[in-house]
């Protein structure tokens, strides 16, 4: 039976570079593993009243159930204002509630950040890692994956232009699989 790894993309934009990276990663799942993109577009902004009043929106329930079923997570995020986009932070909050019932607990994680600029999402990468520490998600340290000038990496069809980037991503996926095997509950 395949180990299922969720891929969370921190961007909703139709032509998102993070979405393009996720499609490259999706095809790199090794034998015995299945990578699955988990979509965030339907999630409402988290409000604790959902749980307190037992009026949890269906999208929130479905998201929590989907995250509970996967055994690890690869986060792919752009950087907004030196942090993660609101949609990704919202997903973390939704999955961490109600208190004591986090669906993130102990799931091995990896972080891939990207940016059209030279800093390659460094701020988003490290800010996300702060949240993952609190959520008790062992997060792969090496190799670090920061994709700079991401807008130059893809052709008009969304395919990677550079083989060196694909090799770097493959190296990261291979390292994550080892990380996962060492840290899976």
Phi, psi and omega in degrees: 000135182289142169280131183258125179247123177278143174245120177252126182254124184275034179213142179256348185301137182307313182259032182304134175293325177298321177296321179295319177297319181298324179292324176294314180296319181307320182283355183263006181299124180282171178304136180091358181230150173231127175263138185222123177283130178250119188275145185247354189299330184271358183284129173285162174297131184296138177222123183300338177301331177308309183280319181298323183262007181053044178234055184284124178300147182304320180299324179291314179299313180297319179297312179300319179295320181293317178294322179299330183280334181278157185256349178201169183222135168249120178264131176236116189223141167279178177247129174240117175053044179066023179212187177276154175297153182303324182298324180284317177298320177299318179298319177299315180296316180300315181289341182271357183244160352295162183309131180088358182235032182300133177274356181272339191310123173069008179280121178299137186232160170221152181235128174237123179242157181210157180198149173292342181274182182282338184280352172054034178075024182304315181296316179297317182302311183283329177293319177298318180301326177299315179294321183293330175298312180296324182280003178061044178251109177299121188247128181304132181269319184226142358283147173284144181236106176236116180258107179268160182047043185301332179294344180263355187275341187243147174275184183298335180270001180086012178269144176297135179272330186255126176292331181295325177292318178298318178296320178297317179293321178296319177299319179293318178296316178300317179294322179296319179300317176297316178301314179302311183299327179283334189244356180294140181292000000 
